[in-house]
Amino acid sequence: MGTRPPPDRGVYGISVAADLSGVGEQSLRAYEREGLVSPARTKGGTRRYSEDDIDRVARITDLLAAGLNLAGVSLVLDLEDENTRLRGQIDGRRGTMPAP
């Protein structure tokens, strides 16, 4: 059995990403236009979605189902990304601090 690619590596074309996420291709394109998801591109310009992208699309659809519009979704995702970044910094510092 083969190994799975890293979750941030773009491997799925848009049609497969649409099937995996349950979101139409036009919606995926709209989310990209809004800056909500940024799939990798091949040298020829073909979109390649990663597992992380598919997870992010699932989060987008959850937020839309909760009643947010795309602008609200963008704000929530930005805050979640910033929170994740800051937690990583805190955890990194905890790893370098001497034990009390």
Backbone torsions as a table, in degrees:
resi	resn	phi	psi	omega
1	MET	NA	138.4	-178.4
2	GLY	-78.5	163.8	177.6
3	THR	-87.4	153.1	179.1
4	ARG	-83.0	147.0	177.3
5	PRO	-69.9	159.8	176.0
6	PRO	-57.1	148.9	-175.5
7	PRO	-63.7	-16.7	-180.0
8	ASP	-98.8	4.1	-179.6
9	ARG	-89.8	125.0	180.0
10	GLY	-72.8	115.4	-178.2
11	VAL	-128.8	-17.8	-174.8
12	TYR	-100.6	132.1	171.9
13	GLY	-70.2	170.4	-174.2
14	ILE	-63.4	-35.7	-179.1
15	SER	-68.4	-39.1	177.7
16	VAL	-69.2	-41.9	178.0
17	ALA	-60.8	-39.5	177.8
18	ALA	-63.5	-43.9	178.1
19	ASP	-63.5	-45.4	-177.8
20	LEU	-65.9	-35.0	-175.5
21	SER	-93.3	-15.5	-176.9
22	GLY	74.1	19.3	-178.5
23	VAL	-117.0	140.9	179.4
24	GLY	-66.9	157.0	179.4
25	GLU	-59.3	-39.9	179.4
26	GLN	-63.5	-37.3	177.3
27	SER	-65.5	-41.7	177.6
28	LEU	-60.1	-42.0	177.8
29	ARG	-64.2	-40.0	179.4
30	ALA	-65.5	-41.4	178.2
31	TYR	-62.5	-37.4	177.3
32	GLU	-66.8	-44.1	178.4
33	ARG	-58.5	-36.2	-179.5
34	GLU	-80.3	-5.5	179.6
35	GLY	80.0	16.2	-178.4
36	LEU	-81.5	-26.8	178.0
37	VAL	-142.1	144.4	-177.7
38	SER	-131.9	81.6	179.8
39	PRO	-66.3	153.4	175.2
40	ALA	-66.9	163.6	177.4
41	ARG	-126.9	143.1	172.6
42	THR	-76.9	172.7	177.0
43	LYS	-59.1	-29.8	178.6
44	GLY	-83.2	-3.3	177.3
45	GLY	94.7	4.2	179.6
46	THR	-73.9	134.4	178.0
47	ARG	-68.3	141.5	175.4
48	ARG	-133.5	112.5	-177.9
49	TYR	-91.8	143.2	178.4
50	SER	-101.5	172.0	173.5
51	GLU	-58.8	-40.4	177.8
52	ASP	-61.1	-40.6	177.5
53	ASP	-62.6	-42.6	179.9
54	ILE	-63.1	-42.1	176.8
55	ASP	-62.0	-40.3	179.9
56	ARG	-66.4	-39.1	176.7
57	VAL	-62.5	-39.5	177.0
58	ALA	-61.1	-41.0	178.2
59	ARG	-64.8	-41.1	177.8
60	ILE	-59.2	-47.0	-178.1
61	THR	-66.0	-35.4	176.2
62	ASP	-62.4	-44.8	-179.3
63	LEU	-67.0	-39.1	177.0
64	LEU	-64.6	-40.6	178.9
65	ALA	-65.6	-27.0	178.6
66	ALA	-79.1	-5.0	174.9
67	GLY	107.1	1.2	177.9
68	LEU	-77.3	150.4	171.0
69	ASN	-90.9	177.6	-176.5
70	LEU	-61.7	-34.7	177.6
71	ALA	-64.6	-42.2	177.7
72	GLY	-65.7	-40.6	177.1
73	VAL	-59.7	-43.7	179.7
74	SER	-59.6	-44.3	178.7
75	LEU	-62.8	-45.7	180.0
76	VAL	-61.8	-46.6	-179.9
77	LEU	-62.6	-40.2	177.6
78	ASP	-61.4	-43.9	179.1
79	LEU	-65.8	-41.0	177.8
80	GLU	-64.4	-41.2	178.0
81	ASP	-62.9	-43.1	179.3
82	GLU	-64.8	-41.0	178.4
83	ASN	-60.9	-44.4	178.4
84	THR	-61.8	-43.4	179.1
85	ARG	-61.8	-45.6	-179.2
86	LEU	-66.3	-39.5	177.0
87	ARG	-62.0	-38.7	177.0
88	GLY	-62.3	-40.0	177.3
89	GLN	-64.7	-43.4	179.9
90	ILE	-63.6	-46.5	179.8
91	ASP	-62.6	-38.4	177.1
92	GLY	-63.3	-38.3	178.4
93	ARG	-71.7	-35.7	178.1
94	ARG	-63.3	-34.0	179.6
95	GLY	-70.1	-20.8	-178.2
96	THR	-104.3	-5.9	-179.1
97	MET	-85.6	143.0	177.7
98	PRO	-68.6	148.7	177.9
99	ALA	-68.1	144.4	-179.9
100	PRO	-67.4	NA	NA
